[in-house]
Amino acid sequence: MSFFTELKRRNVFKVSVAYAVAAWLLLQIVDLVLENINAPDWIMQVFMLGLAVGFPIAIIVAWAFELTPDGVKLEKDVDRSQSIATHTGRQLNRGIIMILSVAVVFLLTERFRDETTFRSAEEGSAETGSGSTPAQASSEESIAVLPFINMSDDKENEYFSDGISEELLNKLVRVKGLRVPSRTSSFTFKGSDKKVAEIGRELKVGHILEGSVRKSGDRIRVTAQLIDVNTDTHLWSETYTRQLDDIFAVQDEIAQAIVSALKVTLTGSDQASIYSRSTANVDAYNKYLLGRHLWNQRSGDSLLAATKPLSEAVAMDPGYGEAWAALADVYVLMPEYDAGTIAEYIPLAHDAINKALAINPDSARALTTSAYIKFMYDFDFKGAYAEFEKATAIEPGYATAHQWYGELLAADLRRDDAIEQLERARLADPLAPIMPHDMGWILMYSGMKQEAFGYFRQALELYPHWDRTNRNLVVLNTMTGQFDQARQHARELAASTRFNYALHLAIIDAVENPTPELQQQALSLLAKDAQLPNGVAGKARYLMLLNEPELALDYLESAFAAGDPYAVHMNRMDIFDPLRDNPRFQAILKKMNL
């Protein structure tokens, strides 16, 4: 009898197939379970190792042993005339068919779930007909603009080299047929020693533009080079030594050279975009770059600091539309970063954005900010929808437009549409932590809490120890009964920020063990906290965790009256669902046209 025939007789092949199929199915189920309980990655790795080690053991057992009516015996001790190996083989056949059936059902269920929950951005584009998205066909040219190195003796001029890079990026992103990752993703590699090929893979682009800027008095020296990621060869390079007044011409020449090197055909509107200038005043432009640099740092202090150079820019050139739009961007974020009140800064944002749109009504950046003001503070949803649609059509690669549009859709209870827009934002700015953070923030309050964990983890991978993500994870872990993880995130926050650890620990303890004593201690600390805002993202949310809906409603009303920058989001947050039928809650929604 041949060795192969003996392998078949002892059912070794069937045991191998049964083990492989069962192991695969177990891996899928365990992966799903571990993801839902937010388990560490090493648990899955240990499980996979165990299954791998088990495979040769199963083969050896199948060869050396045989199942008999009297139990498992060594194969050599079994009389061939009494062997039931054929019967065992039929049983294995039935087992394999049953496991495969379960696997098919599992696969179909997962696929249906994925397709209905997370539609791809390409499908979304086809359905909405809103134009091209940042995710184009593989034949589309793509380029990342890395931050130019500041070679000036004065290190304070770094804002200028960063600004030149961003302005070039903004010119190129408007060229149809050219995909350009947004600033946040490209600037992730500032100071990085990663190779061009590695950066290209992470940003999913075929080309890299890098360079340096030296600014001395009224002289500048700009060096730029275009690199093919796949071949690591220079397609084009040039050095420009000019007067500072010529900086606009230098940017135009670089953009034109890039387009020519990539052999991208420009339309008339593309040509106009490349050569358009919002100001001819170099001093105003310099102030604008400094203001944008401070705005990009996204803190209360940096936003306050940004108002000075941007105000000076529009004073120098009142027709500088981009500077007015940048000033509006600063004002509109002030309340969210605790840098000022709605009453103080939103009227200023209105004035600035109206001036920007009067100068250029087709500015995608200005339209995006205007739409954000409309839905967040004016509660003009119809107007916001119209301006977001126009902005994303004019500049499909502008990530912030898709991000803020997604927030509007979520607030209007259009979750799937919101997910679609946020996925488009992630395609345009793949390494920006705010994109997965926003996705997690929306999902955690819309019935998809387990999915939210994955997105928050992605945000922390891009921006470790980000306090905003960790704050949401404290709440999310508490909501889902993962109290030890909630305490861990609270400890991390307390170590790096002005985070009231005692308060949050008391809230977690009271939710885990809702005794009158722990409840009262948490409520007392919450009432005394002077830093936590009253409203939707603050005390009201924690009061709902503590099962104090009436008290939460009191705080929502007082916060709304005083100006709550997140008020509009109370409509979509399922943590407030117990209040939804309350006339007082409905009265607040009505005031926001919700």
C-alpha positions as CSV (number, residue, x, y, z in Angstrom):
1,M,0.0,0.0,0.0
2,S,1.5,3.4,-1.0
3,F,2.2,6.1,1.6
4,F,-0.4,8.4,-0.1
5,T,-3.1,5.7,0.1
6,E,-2.3,5.2,3.7
7,L,-2.6,8.9,4.4
8,K,-6.1,8.8,2.8
9,R,-7.1,5.7,4.7
10,R,-6.1,7.2,8.0
11,N,-8.1,10.4,7.1
12,V,-5.0,12.6,7.5
13,F,-6.1,14.8,4.6
14,K,-9.6,15.2,5.9
15,V,-8.4,16.1,9.4
16,S,-6.0,18.7,7.8
17,V,-8.9,20.3,5.9
18,A,-11.2,20.2,8.9
19,Y,-8.6,21.7,11.1
20,A,-7.7,24.5,8.6
21,V,-11.4,25.5,8.0
22,A,-12.3,25.3,11.7
23,A,-9.1,27.4,12.7
24,W,-10.0,30.1,10.1
25,L,-13.6,30.3,11.4
26,L,-12.4,30.5,15.0
27,L,-9.9,33.3,14.1
28,Q,-12.7,35.4,12.5
29,I,-15.0,34.9,15.5
30,V,-12.2,35.6,18.1
31,D,-11.1,38.6,16.1
32,L,-14.6,40.0,16.2
33,V,-15.0,39.3,19.9
34,L,-11.6,40.8,20.9
35,E,-12.3,43.9,18.8
36,N,-15.7,44.5,20.5
37,I,-14.2,44.2,24.0
38,N,-11.2,46.4,23.1
39,A,-8.7,43.7,23.9
40,P,-5.0,44.2,23.4
41,D,-3.4,42.9,20.1
42,W,-1.2,40.4,21.8
43,I,-4.2,38.2,22.8
44,M,-5.0,37.6,19.1
45,Q,-1.3,36.9,18.4
46,V,-1.1,34.3,21.1
47,F,-4.3,32.6,19.8
48,M,-3.0,32.5,16.3
49,L,0.3,31.0,17.5
50,G,-1.7,28.3,19.4
51,L,-3.6,27.4,16.3
52,A,-0.4,27.2,14.2
53,V,1.2,24.9,16.8
54,G,-1.9,22.8,16.9
55,F,-1.9,22.0,13.2
56,P,1.1,19.6,13.1
57,I,-0.1,18.0,16.3
58,A,-3.5,17.3,14.7
59,I,-1.7,15.7,11.7
60,I,0.4,13.5,14.0
61,V,-2.6,12.4,16.0
62,A,-4.6,11.6,12.8
63,W,-1.7,9.5,11.6
64,A,-0.8,7.7,14.8
65,F,-4.3,7.2,16.4
66,E,-7.7,5.9,15.3
67,L,-11.1,6.4,16.7
68,T,-12.8,3.0,17.5
69,P,-16.0,1.9,19.2
70,D,-13.9,1.3,22.3
71,G,-12.3,4.8,22.2
72,V,-9.1,6.3,20.8
73,K,-6.3,3.7,20.2
74,L,-2.9,3.6,18.6
75,E,-3.4,2.8,14.9
76,K,-0.9,-0.1,15.0
77,D,-3.1,-1.7,17.7
78,V,-6.3,-1.7,15.6
79,D,-7.2,-4.8,13.6
80,R,-7.8,-3.7,10.0
81,S,-10.8,-5.9,9.8
82,Q,-12.4,-4.0,12.7
83,S,-11.3,-0.5,11.6
84,I,-14.1,2.1,11.2
85,A,-11.8,4.6,9.5
86,T,-14.2,4.8,6.5
87,H,-17.1,5.6,8.8
88,T,-14.9,8.3,10.6
89,G,-14.1,9.7,7.2
90,R,-17.7,10.1,6.3
91,Q,-18.3,11.9,9.7
92,L,-15.4,14.2,8.9
93,N,-16.9,15.0,5.5
94,R,-20.2,16.0,7.2
95,G,-18.2,18.0,9.7
96,I,-16.3,19.9,7.0
97,I,-19.5,20.7,5.1
98,M,-21.1,22.0,8.3
99,I,-18.1,24.2,9.2
100,L,-17.9,25.5,5.6
101,S,-21.6,26.4,5.7
102,V,-21.1,28.3,9.0
103,A,-18.1,30.1,7.4
104,V,-20.1,31.1,4.3
105,V,-22.9,32.4,6.5
106,F,-20.4,34.3,8.6
107,L,-18.7,35.8,5.5
108,L,-22.0,36.9,4.0
109,T,-23.1,38.5,7.2
110,E,-19.9,40.4,7.6
111,R,-20.0,41.6,4.0
112,F,-23.6,42.7,4.3
113,R,-22.8,44.5,7.5
114,D,-19.7,46.2,6.0
115,E,-21.6,47.3,2.9
116,T,-24.5,48.7,4.7
117,T,-22.5,50.5,7.4
118,F,-19.5,51.8,5.7
119,R,-20.1,52.6,2.0
120,S,-17.0,53.5,0.1
121,A,-16.3,57.0,-1.0
122,E,-16.4,56.0,-4.7
123,E,-19.9,54.5,-4.3
124,G,-20.9,57.7,-2.4
125,S,-19.7,59.8,-5.3
126,A,-21.7,57.8,-7.8
127,E,-24.9,58.0,-5.7
128,T,-24.7,61.7,-5.0
129,G,-23.3,62.9,-8.3
130,S,-21.3,65.5,-6.5
131,G,-18.3,65.3,-8.7
132,S,-15.0,63.6,-8.3
133,T,-13.6,62.6,-5.0
134,P,-10.1,62.5,-3.7
135,A,-10.0,58.8,-4.4
136,Q,-9.5,58.6,-8.1
137,A,-8.5,55.8,-10.5
138,S,-5.0,54.5,-10.1
139,S,-4.1,56.2,-13.4
140,E,-4.6,59.6,-11.8
141,E,-1.4,61.5,-11.0
142,S,-0.7,62.2,-7.3
143,I,1.7,64.3,-5.4
144,A,2.5,65.1,-1.8
145,V,4.0,68.5,-0.9
146,L,6.3,68.0,2.1
147,P,7.0,71.0,4.4
148,F,9.9,73.0,2.9
149,I,12.9,73.2,5.3
150,N,13.6,76.6,6.8
151,M,17.2,77.4,6.0
152,S,17.1,81.0,7.3
153,D,19.4,82.1,10.1
154,D,16.3,83.2,12.0
155,K,14.5,80.0,13.1
156,E,11.4,82.2,13.7
157,N,11.0,82.3,9.9
158,E,9.8,78.6,10.0
159,Y,6.2,79.9,9.6
160,F,7.3,81.4,6.3
161,S,8.8,78.1,4.9
162,D,5.7,76.2,6.1
163,G,3.5,78.7,4.6
164,I,5.2,78.5,1.2
165,S,4.7,74.8,1.2
166,E,1.0,75.1,2.1
167,E,0.4,77.7,-0.5
168,L,1.9,75.5,-3.2
169,L,-0.2,72.6,-1.9
170,N,-3.3,74.7,-2.1
171,K,-2.5,75.7,-5.7
172,L,-1.9,72.1,-6.8
173,V,-5.0,70.6,-5.0
174,R,-7.2,72.7,-7.3
175,V,-5.9,71.1,-10.4
176,K,-8.3,68.5,-11.7
177,G,-6.8,65.1,-12.3
178,L,-4.1,65.7,-9.6
179,R,-4.6,64.1,-6.2
180,V,-2.8,66.0,-3.4
181,P,-3.0,64.9,0.3
182,S,-4.0,67.7,2.6
183,R,-1.6,69.7,4.8
184,T,-2.0,67.7,8.0
185,S,-1.0,64.4,6.3
186,S,2.0,65.9,4.4
187,F,3.2,67.8,7.5
188,T,3.2,64.6,9.5
189,F,6.7,64.0,8.0
190,K,8.2,67.3,9.0
191,G,11.7,66.6,10.3
192,S,11.2,62.9,9.5
193,D,14.2,60.8,8.4
194,K,11.9,58.4,6.4
195,K,12.9,57.7,2.9
196,V,10.9,59.2,0.0
197,A,9.6,55.7,-1.1
198,E,8.3,55.1,2.5
199,I,6.5,58.5,2.7
200,G,5.0,57.9,-0.8
201,R,3.6,54.5,0.3
202,E,2.1,56.0,3.5
203,L,0.5,58.9,1.6
204,K,-0.4,56.7,-1.4
205,V,1.2,59.1,-3.9
206,G,3.4,58.6,-6.9
207,H,5.4,61.8,-6.5
208,I,6.9,64.0,-3.7
209,L,7.7,67.7,-3.8
210,E,10.3,68.8,-1.3
211,G,12.5,71.8,-0.9
212,S,13.9,74.6,1.3
213,V,13.5,78.3,1.8
214,R,16.1,80.8,2.9
215,K,14.8,84.3,3.8
216,S,17.1,87.1,4.6
217,G,15.8,90.6,4.7
218,D,14.1,91.3,1.4
219,R,15.8,88.4,-0.4
220,I,14.6,84.8,-0.7
221,R,16.1,81.6,-2.0
222,V,13.7,78.8,-2.8
223,T,14.9,75.4,-3.9
224,A,12.3,72.8,-5.0
225,Q,12.6,69.3,-6.4
226,L,10.1,66.8,-7.7
227,I,10.8,63.1,-7.0
228,D,9.3,60.0,-8.5
229,V,8.5,57.7,-5.6
230,N,8.7,54.5,-7.5
231,T,12.1,55.1,-9.0
232,D,13.5,57.5,-6.4
233,T,14.7,59.8,-9.3
234,H,14.5,63.5,-9.7
235,L,12.0,64.6,-12.4
236,W,12.7,68.3,-12.0
237,S,14.5,70.6,-9.7
238,E,15.1,74.4,-9.6
239,T,16.5,77.1,-7.4
240,Y,15.0,80.6,-7.3
241,T,16.9,83.5,-5.9
242,R,14.7,86.6,-5.9
243,Q,13.5,89.7,-4.1
244,L,10.8,88.9,-1.5
245,D,8.3,90.8,-3.7
246,D,8.7,88.0,-6.3
247,I,7.5,85.2,-4.0
248,F,4.2,85.0,-5.8
249,A,5.9,84.6,-9.2
250,V,8.1,81.9,-7.7
251,Q,5.1,79.9,-6.4
252,D,3.4,80.2,-9.8
253,E,6.5,79.0,-11.6
254,I,7.0,76.0,-9.3
255,A,3.3,75.0,-9.6
256,Q,3.5,75.3,-13.4
257,A,6.7,73.3,-13.5
258,I,5.2,70.5,-11.4
259,V,2.2,70.3,-13.7
260,S,4.4,70.2,-16.8
261,A,6.7,67.5,-15.3
262,L,3.7,65.3,-14.4
263,K,2.2,66.0,-17.9
264,V,-1.2,67.0,-16.4
265,T,-3.4,68.8,-18.9
266,L,-4.7,72.1,-17.5
267,T,-8.1,73.5,-18.2
268,G,-8.7,77.2,-18.3
269,S,-10.0,77.1,-14.7
270,D,-6.9,75.2,-13.6
271,Q,-4.7,77.8,-15.2
272,A,-6.7,80.5,-13.4
273,S,-6.3,78.7,-10.1
274,I,-2.6,78.4,-10.4
275,Y,-2.0,82.0,-11.2
276,S,-4.7,83.5,-9.0
277,R,-3.5,85.8,-6.2
278,S,-5.6,87.1,-3.4
279,T,-3.2,89.9,-2.6
280,A,-0.2,91.7,-4.2
281,N,0.9,93.0,-0.8
282,V,3.9,91.0,0.4
283,D,3.7,92.4,3.9
284,A,0.1,91.4,4.2
285,Y,1.0,88.0,2.8
286,N,3.7,87.5,5.4
287,K,1.2,88.3,8.2
288,Y,-1.3,85.9,6.6
289,L,1.3,83.0,6.6
290,L,2.1,83.7,10.3
291,G,-1.6,83.7,11.2
292,R,-2.3,80.4,9.3
293,H,0.8,78.9,11.0
294,L,-0.7,79.8,14.5
295,W,-4.2,78.6,13.4
296,N,-2.8,75.2,12.4
297,Q,-1.5,74.6,16.0
298,R,-5.1,74.4,17.2
299,S,-5.0,75.5,20.8
300,G,-6.8,78.3,22.6
301,D,-3.5,80.3,23.0
302,S,-2.5,79.9,19.4
303,L,-5.9,80.9,18.1
304,L,-5.8,84.1,20.2
305,A,-2.3,84.8,18.9
306,A,-3.4,84.3,15.3
307,T,-6.0,87.1,15.4
308,K,-3.2,89.7,15.6
309,P,-1.3,89.0,12.3
310,L,-4.5,88.2,10.4
311,S,-6.1,91.4,11.5
312,E,-3.0,93.3,10.4
313,A,-3.1,91.5,7.1
314,V,-6.6,92.6,6.3
315,A,-5.8,96.1,7.5
316,M,-2.9,96.3,5.1
317,D,-5.1,94.9,2.3
318,P,-8.8,95.1,2.9
319,G,-9.4,93.2,-0.4
320,Y,-7.4,90.2,0.8
321,G,-10.1,87.5,0.6
322,E,-8.0,84.6,1.9
323,A,-6.9,86.6,4.9
324,W,-10.5,87.4,5.8
325,A,-11.4,83.7,5.4
326,A,-8.5,82.7,7.6
327,L,-9.6,85.3,10.3
328,A,-13.1,83.8,10.2
329,D,-11.6,80.3,10.7
330,V,-9.9,81.6,13.8
331,Y,-12.9,83.2,15.2
332,V,-15.2,80.3,14.5
333,L,-13.1,77.9,16.5
334,M,-12.6,80.2,19.5
335,P,-15.6,78.9,21.5
336,E,-14.7,75.2,20.9
337,Y,-11.2,75.7,22.2
338,D,-12.3,77.7,25.3
339,A,-10.6,80.8,23.9
340,G,-13.7,82.9,24.0
341,T,-17.5,83.0,24.0
342,I,-20.0,82.6,21.2
343,A,-21.4,86.1,21.9
344,E,-17.9,87.6,21.6
345,Y,-16.5,85.8,18.5
346,I,-19.2,84.4,16.3
347,P,-20.4,87.9,15.2
348,L,-16.8,88.7,14.3
349,A,-16.6,85.4,12.3
350,H,-19.8,86.4,10.5
351,D,-18.3,89.8,9.5
352,A,-15.0,88.3,8.3
353,I,-16.6,85.5,6.3
354,N,-19.1,87.8,4.6
355,K,-16.2,90.0,3.5
356,A,-14.3,87.0,2.2
357,L,-17.3,85.9,0.2
358,A,-18.0,89.4,-1.1
359,I,-14.4,89.4,-2.5
360,N,-14.6,85.8,-3.9
361,P,-18.0,84.1,-3.8
362,D,-16.5,80.9,-5.3
363,S,-13.8,80.3,-2.6
364,A,-14.3,76.7,-1.4
365,R,-12.5,77.6,1.9
366,A,-14.7,80.6,2.6
367,L,-17.8,78.7,1.7
368,T,-16.9,75.9,4.0
369,T,-16.4,78.2,7.0
370,S,-19.6,80.0,6.1
371,A,-21.5,76.7,6.0
372,Y,-20.0,75.7,9.4
373,I,-21.2,78.9,11.0
374,K,-24.6,78.5,9.5
375,F,-25.2,75.0,10.9
376,M,-23.4,75.4,14.2
377,Y,-24.5,78.8,15.3
378,D,-27.2,80.1,13.0
379,F,-29.1,76.8,12.8
380,D,-29.6,77.5,9.1
381,F,-29.4,73.9,7.8
382,K,-30.7,74.6,4.3
383,G,-28.1,77.3,3.8
384,A,-25.4,75.1,5.2
385,Y,-26.3,72.2,3.0
386,A,-26.1,74.4,-0.1
387,E,-22.7,75.9,0.7
388,F,-21.2,72.6,1.7
389,E,-22.4,71.1,-1.6
390,K,-20.9,74.1,-3.5
391,A,-17.6,74.0,-1.6
392,T,-17.1,70.2,-2.1
393,A,-17.9,70.6,-5.9
394,I,-15.4,73.4,-6.3
395,E,-12.6,71.7,-4.4
396,P,-13.3,68.0,-3.9
397,G,-9.9,67.5,-2.2
398,Y,-10.5,70.0,0.6
399,A,-10.7,67.6,3.6
400,T,-12.2,70.1,6.1
401,A,-15.2,70.7,3.9
402,H,-16.0,67.0,3.9
403,Q,-15.3,66.7,7.7
404,W,-17.6,69.6,8.7
405,Y,-20.2,68.5,6.2
406,G,-20.2,65.1,7.9
407,E,-20.7,66.7,11.2
408,L,-23.8,68.6,9.8
409,L,-25.2,65.4,8.4
410,A,-24.7,63.6,11.8
411,A,-26.4,66.4,13.6
412,D,-29.3,66.1,11.2
413,L,-29.6,62.3,12.0
414,R,-28.2,61.3,8.6
415,R,-25.5,58.9,10.0
416,D,-24.7,56.9,6.8
417,D,-24.3,60.1,4.8
418,A,-22.1,61.5,7.5
419,I,-19.9,58.5,7.4
420,E,-19.6,58.8,3.7
421,Q,-18.4,62.4,4.0
422,L,-15.9,61.6,6.7
423,E,-14.5,58.8,4.7
424,R,-13.9,61.3,1.8
425,A,-12.2,63.6,4.3
426,R,-9.9,60.7,5.4
427,L,-9.1,60.0,1.7
428,A,-8.1,63.6,1.3
429,D,-6.1,63.8,4.6
430,P,-5.2,60.2,5.5
431,L,-2.8,60.9,8.3
432,A,-4.8,63.6,10.1
433,P,-5.9,62.3,13.5
434,I,-9.0,64.5,13.6
435,M,-10.6,62.4,10.8
436,P,-10.8,59.0,12.6
437,H,-11.4,60.9,15.9
438,D,-14.5,62.6,14.4
439,M,-15.7,59.3,13.0
440,G,-15.3,57.7,16.5
441,W,-17.1,60.7,18.1
442,I,-20.1,60.3,15.8
443,L,-20.3,56.5,16.0
444,M,-20.1,56.4,19.8
445,Y,-23.4,58.3,20.0
446,S,-25.2,56.7,17.1
447,G,-25.6,53.1,18.1
448,M,-22.1,51.9,16.9
449,K,-20.1,52.1,20.1
450,Q,-17.9,49.1,19.4
451,E,-17.0,50.5,15.9
452,A,-16.1,53.8,17.6
453,F,-13.3,52.1,19.6
454,G,-11.4,51.2,16.4
455,Y,-11.5,54.8,15.1
456,F,-10.4,56.2,18.4
457,R,-7.5,53.8,18.4
458,Q,-6.5,54.9,14.9
459,A,-6.6,58.6,16.0
460,L,-4.3,57.7,18.9
461,E,-1.9,55.9,16.6
462,L,-1.6,59.1,14.6
463,Y,-1.5,61.4,17.6
464,P,-0.6,59.5,20.8
465,H,-2.0,60.8,24.1
466,W,-4.3,63.2,22.4
467,D,-6.5,64.6,25.2
468,R,-9.6,65.0,23.1
469,T,-9.6,61.3,22.1
470,N,-8.8,60.1,25.5
471,R,-11.6,62.2,27.0
472,N,-14.1,60.5,24.7
473,L,-12.6,57.1,25.5
474,V,-13.1,57.7,29.2
475,V,-16.8,58.3,28.5
476,L,-17.1,55.5,25.9
477,N,-15.5,52.9,28.2
478,T,-17.8,54.0,31.0
479,M,-20.8,53.7,28.8
480,T,-19.9,50.2,27.7
481,G,-19.0,49.0,31.2
482,Q,-15.2,48.8,30.7
483,F,-14.4,50.6,33.9
484,D,-10.8,49.7,34.3
485,Q,-10.0,51.0,30.8
486,A,-11.9,54.2,31.6
487,R,-9.7,54.7,34.7
488,Q,-6.6,54.0,32.6
489,H,-7.5,56.7,30.1
490,A,-8.3,59.1,33.0
491,R,-4.9,58.5,34.5
492,E,-3.2,59.2,31.2
493,L,-5.1,62.4,30.9
494,A,-4.3,63.5,34.4
495,A,-0.6,62.9,33.8
496,S,-0.5,65.2,30.7
497,T,-3.3,67.8,31.0
498,R,-5.3,69.8,33.5
499,F,-7.7,66.9,33.9
500,N,-9.8,66.5,37.0
501,Y,-8.9,62.9,37.8
502,A,-10.8,62.8,41.1
503,L,-14.0,63.9,39.5
504,H,-13.8,61.4,36.6
505,L,-12.8,58.6,39.0
506,A,-15.8,59.4,41.1
507,I,-18.1,59.3,38.1
508,I,-16.7,55.9,36.9
509,D,-17.0,54.5,40.4
510,A,-20.6,55.7,40.7
511,V,-21.6,54.2,37.4
512,E,-20.0,50.9,38.2
513,N,-21.5,50.8,41.7
514,P,-24.5,53.1,41.8
515,T,-24.8,53.4,45.6
516,P,-26.3,56.6,47.1
517,E,-22.9,57.5,48.7
518,L,-20.9,57.2,45.5
519,Q,-23.6,58.9,43.5
520,Q,-23.7,61.9,45.9
521,Q,-19.9,62.2,45.9
522,A,-19.8,62.3,42.1
523,L,-22.6,64.9,41.9
524,S,-20.9,67.0,44.5
525,L,-17.5,67.0,42.7
526,L,-19.3,67.7,39.3
527,A,-21.1,70.7,40.7
528,K,-17.9,72.2,42.1
529,D,-15.8,71.7,38.9
530,A,-15.1,75.1,37.4
531,Q,-13.3,73.9,34.2
532,L,-15.8,71.5,32.8
533,P,-18.5,73.3,30.7
534,N,-22.2,72.7,31.5
535,G,-23.4,71.7,28.1
536,V,-23.6,68.9,25.6
537,A,-19.9,67.9,25.8
538,G,-19.6,68.6,29.5
539,K,-21.5,68.3,32.7
540,A,-24.8,67.4,31.0
541,R,-23.2,64.4,29.4
542,Y,-21.8,63.1,32.7
543,L,-25.1,63.6,34.4
544,M,-26.7,61.3,31.9
545,L,-24.1,58.7,32.7
546,L,-25.0,59.1,36.4
547,N,-28.7,58.6,35.5
548,E,-29.7,62.2,36.4
549,P,-31.8,63.2,33.4
550,E,-33.6,66.1,35.0
551,L,-30.4,67.7,36.3
552,A,-28.8,67.1,32.9
553,L,-31.7,69.0,31.3
554,D,-31.2,71.9,33.7
555,Y,-27.5,72.1,32.6
556,L,-28.4,71.8,28.9
557,E,-30.9,74.7,29.2
558,S,-28.4,76.9,31.0
559,A,-25.6,76.1,28.6
560,F,-27.7,76.8,25.6
561,A,-28.8,80.1,27.0
562,A,-25.2,81.1,27.7
563,G,-23.9,79.8,24.4
564,D,-22.9,76.1,24.0
565,P,-20.6,75.6,20.9
566,Y,-21.7,71.9,20.7
567,A,-25.5,72.5,21.3
568,V,-26.5,71.4,17.8
569,H,-25.0,67.9,18.4
570,M,-27.4,67.1,21.3
571,N,-29.8,66.0,18.6
572,R,-27.7,63.1,17.4
573,M,-26.2,61.9,20.7
574,D,-28.1,58.8,22.0
575,I,-26.9,59.5,25.5
576,F,-29.6,62.2,25.6
577,D,-32.3,59.9,24.2
578,P,-34.1,59.5,27.6
579,L,-34.8,63.3,27.3
580,R,-36.0,63.3,23.8
581,D,-39.7,63.3,24.6
582,N,-39.4,65.9,27.3
583,P,-41.0,69.1,26.3
584,R,-38.1,71.1,27.6
585,F,-35.7,69.2,25.5
586,Q,-37.9,69.5,22.5
587,A,-38.1,73.3,23.1
588,I,-34.3,73.5,22.8
589,L,-34.3,71.5,19.6
590,K,-37.0,73.7,18.1
591,K,-34.9,76.8,18.8
592,M,-32.2,75.1,16.7
593,N,-34.6,74.2,13.9
594,L,-34.2,70.5,14.7
